[in-house]
Amino acid sequence: MEAKEKILNSAEELFIQYGIRSVTMDDVAREASMSKKTLYQYFDNKDGLVSEVALNHFEKETKEFEEIYGQSNDSIHEILLVSQCLRKHVFRMNPSLLYDMQKYHGKAWDKYQEFKHSTIRGHIERNIERGKEEGYFREDLDAKVLSILRVEGVQLVFNTKIFPREEFDFPTVQLQILDHFIHGLLTDKGRKKYEEYINIESTNHIL
């Protein structure tokens, strides 16, 4: 399966960088250093390739979220580690990727919706409940409502009609929204802990 894995990794990198629609099967074969004939031995068409790339990516992210939960000291540390994960994955995505997926690759889009509504929202809800138990997040928070707000906020930035690329820097907007979201969760105790982590991060770059 080494060749198939190489195809999936090559296609994922191209889709992230250029979006889906502009990438051809020829481009994927070239990136994977193989003939298009070999590529078609594993995938009948581009739609099938996009679906499997999406599923493979979501499985990796799910595993990464679980590892973050196990490694984190507390809810605030966890949310900061997740923000690192966002920087690595979301911030470098071509803004057209989700639009291309929704418009041209329905199966992959369905997988994304399932991942968004179960894995991502579930992780955020669990994080908020953890923070409330620790006293770092406000008791009056509705974890379900805020998990929806957070997920949709991330996706909103991909809408170029709302955030035109010539006017807004994509990573900067995502960081602004994340910072606003985190501060809305915190108690006074949580704010002090958050500032401790930020100071450690800026001094030692350990997060």
Disulfide bonds with the S-S distance in Angstrom:
none
